[in-house]
Amino acid sequence: MLVTRREYSATGELCRSCIHRMYWEFQGKNILLGPWQLKSLLLTPILLVMNTGTYLTALYKLRDAIE
């Protein structure tokens, strides 16, 4: 994996607790496995911010949902 990047994504209708779980799983992988290549070293901080933005947007959309 020092030569290529692996990208993960999750799609679907997730509940609030699943969104929390997926966010922390993806952020953990990004922090631990992200900066091992020069390209990834530059891309990891951008992806961390993008993941957080997507996470907050999803939580905002679910603000009135019943768990």
Secondary structure by P-SEA (a helix, b strand, c coil): cccbbbbbbccccccaaaaaaaaaaaaaaaaacccccaaaaaaaaaaaaaaaaaaaaaaaaaccccc
